[in-house]
Amino acid sequence: MEEDKLKDIFKDFNPDLSSDSDFMSRLERSMKAVEIVKHQNAETHRRSKRAIVWAALAGFVAGIVMTILQPYIFKWLGGLDFTISIPSVTTVAIDPGLIVWIATAAISATIAYNTYEIASSQLSTRQQPA
């Protein structure tokens, strides 16, 4: 009974089969499209690697510069008093050295991220055909 229902559903189904040449031309177009996408993916990956290298170098240099400047930053922060008042606990003093190291890390990370964004956008616009 179910077999009869299936036969009834598909009795008028007669799909058009394209010729061999149409099939081959479609297949060749599809293969070319796949090759284009593979090439674009490889190019994007290469650009991304280059942008990551630039960002790492910029972050490293920024970290070195900030580390060299730390004695001067310590002198500047030496006169400032960093304390937190918590009602249930006595006043907690925050070491200025901790703040300088956090600032060094934050500045280095920000410079690295911004360098990545700039390098990524510059590499992608420079490589695109006009």
N, C-alpha and C positions, 0 to 999 in steps of 0.2 A: 504494500500500500504506500509506504513512504517512497519506495523506488519509483512508483508511478507519479507521485507528486514532484519528485525531482526531475523526472523526464519531462513532465509538463512545463516546469519552470524553464528548462533549458532547450526545449524543442525549437523555439524560434531564435535561439542564440546562434548567430552565424557571423563571427567577427571577420572584418576585412583584414587580410594578411597583406602586408606590404611586400613589395618585390625585394629581391636580394640586394639590389643596388641601393634602394632606399634605406634598408636596414644597415648596410655597410657605411653609407654616408652619415647616418645618425650616430652610429657607433664611433666613427672617426671624429665627428664633432665632439662627442662626449669625452673621448679620450684626450683630445686637445684641451678641452675645458679642465679636465682633471690635471693635466700637466701644468696649465697656467696657474691653477690654485696651489699645486705643490710648489711651484717656483715662488709664488707670492708668499706662501707660508715660510719657506726657507729664507727669503729676503727679510721678512718681518722678524724672524728669529735672530738673524745676524744683526739687524739694527738694534734689537732689544739687548743683545749681549754687549754690543758696543756702548750703548747708553748706560748699562750697568757698570761697565768698567770705568767710564767717565765719572759716574756718581760715586763709586767707591774711592777713586783717587781724590775727588773733591772733598768727600767726608774725611778721609785720612789727613789731607793737608789742613783742613779746618781744625781737626782735632789737635794736630801738632802745633798750629799757630795758637790755639786757645790754651794749650798746655804751657807754651812758652810765655804767654801773657798772664798766667795765673799769679805769679808774685805781685804784679802790678794790680791785678783785680783784688787780691787779698789786702793790699794796702788801702785800696779804695773802699773796700767793705769793712776794713778794720774798725772804723769809727761807728759803724752801724751795729745796732743791737737787735738780734732776731730772737724774739721770745713768743711763746704761745701760752696763753692763760687758759687753763682748763679748770672749771669750778671744783671738781672733786680732787684734783691733784695740784700740787704746787706748780709754780711757773717752770716751764720747760724751755731751756735755752737751745737754740739750733746753731750748730757749728757752721760758721761761714764757709769753711772748706767744703762741706757737703753741698751747699748752695752753688759754689763755684763749679764743682764737678758735675752737678746736675745741669747747670747752664752750659757747660762745655759739651756734654752729651747732647743736649737739646739743640744747640746751635749746629753742631756737626751733623746731626741727623737731618735737620731742616735744610742745611746746605746740600747734603747728599740727595735728598728727595727732590729739591728744586732743580738740581743739576740733572737728575734723571729725567724729569719732566721736560726740561729745556732741550736736552740732547735728544730725547726721543722725538720731540716735535720737529726739531731741526733736521734730524736724519730722515724722517719720513717725508718732509716737504722737499728736501733736496733731492731725494731719490725718485720722486714721482715724475713721470713724463709730462711735459708742458702741453 
